[in-house]
Amino acid sequence: MSMNIGSPSEDGEEQPMTEINTTPLVDVMLVLLIIFLITVPVAIQTIPLTLPTVTNLPTTTKPENVLLSVDANCDTFWGQQKVETKQELLDRGVAALKAEIKRQEAKGGKIELPEVHIRGDKDMEYRCVGGVIFTMQRAGFQKIGFISQPTPGNVTR
């Protein structure tokens, strides 16, 4: 490697170099370009996933199951009757669960807890159905499911 200090002037003193050496700058830029070319594909790499396919199974509705509906205005319906407050929904859930447990104990045998089936309007906010799920879980229901409209030709028999 050599170093260029400057050219001597007429009086014999050296002048400062006024030209910029761009070679180190180009070297740094090429190294950065190579680093970015290597790291960008790694950062953008996607993970291959197999998403679940949707199949609609016919539900077997038992008489002891609770059917709830939630409309776009966050109104909750127990069967066909409107439930005014979350406390009323909780009380009705606890009462229905206790009554079903007593009925199954009287018959003897294994106790199967009823399920909650929720039908939700497609235009409702999630907080509406989230509050219903939370309330029914507080009431003691362990199985909560959603009922949806099957797509045509996608029903499994």
ZIBEL-V690687 format. One record per helix or strand. SS is the DSSP state (~ for helix, > for strand). FROM is the first residue (numbers start at 1). LEN is the number of residues. If there is no record, write none. Layout:
SS | FROM | LEN
SS | FROM | LEN
This chain:
> | 8 | 1
> | 14 | 1
~ | 23 | 22
> | 56 | 2
> | 66 | 5
> | 76 | 3
> | 81 | 3
~ | 86 | 22
> | 115 | 6
~ | 126 | 14
> | 143 | 5
> | 155 | 2
